[in-house]
Amino acid sequence: MDFEHTAYIAFGSNLGNPKAQCQNALETLGRQGTCRVEEVSPLYWTEPVDFDDQQWFVNGVARIKTSLDPSSLLTLLKNLEHQAGRDQNAQRNGPRVLDLDILFYDDVAAVLPGLVLPHPRLHKRRFVLVPLCDIACSLIHPVFRKTVSGLLEDLSGDEKKVVPLTW
């Protein structure tokens, strides 16, 4: 299997056992035969965004190598969410058992059916940028031409808390 592409995947959960949900998703992703998990950020407790009346999330970011094209990778991630019990019709930004998003795929900047690369809101989300910076602070956003650490420094107006997970 030729794992020629690098992708960064954001993951999170706030239902059931969120830490276990995230760990299980990464283990399952690595067993698919089309992806290899190379590095995983520390986990964080993160305050909900856009829908405040819910439990905090466990969030992190993984760097993977994959043989899949972006659309096939998205399909795989959505299937993993479904297998974990995620209701795809649930309220946007509401509670979820598992959330998997492609942040970056190589240095691709594209709008594909059901997918925008890089992720269109990653630069606005502290809960994404903090763990992403842990594993790829010098990665350059192909549209904004800024490093991940620069995007995090530029972030203003997002006072949502991102706290290292210690359990």
C-alpha positions, 0 to 999 in steps of 0.5 A: 500500500502506498501511503503517499498523502499526508492529511491532518484529521481533527477528532472530538467527542462529548458523549459517552466516554469521549476519550475512549471514543477518540482513541477507538476512532484513531485505532480503527482508522489505522486498521483500515489498511488505507491509512496510517496514524503517524502522530497524535496531539495531546488531548484537550477539554474544550468548551463548546462552540456555537451551541453552548448548552452541552458538555465540553468536548475532548478534542485533538488532531492526528497526522496520517498518511493515506493512499486515499484521495480526499473524497474517499478519505471523507467517506471513510471518516463519515463511515467511522462516525456512523459506526460509532453511533453518530446521528448525521441529522443531529443539530449542527455543532450539537452533542456528538459521539464522534466528529472527524474532520479533514483539516489539511490534505497535502497542500490541496486547496479545493472545493469538492462535493461535500468537502472544502480543503483546507477546512474552511473554519480551522483558522477560527477554531482554538480547539483545532489550532491548539492541538494542531500546533502541538504536532504541526506548528510550522505547517503552512496554510495553502490559502492564507500562506501562514503557519499554523502557529501564526493562525493561532497567534492571529486568533481573536474573539475566540475566548473559548477555553482549551484545557489539557486533558489530564485523566 
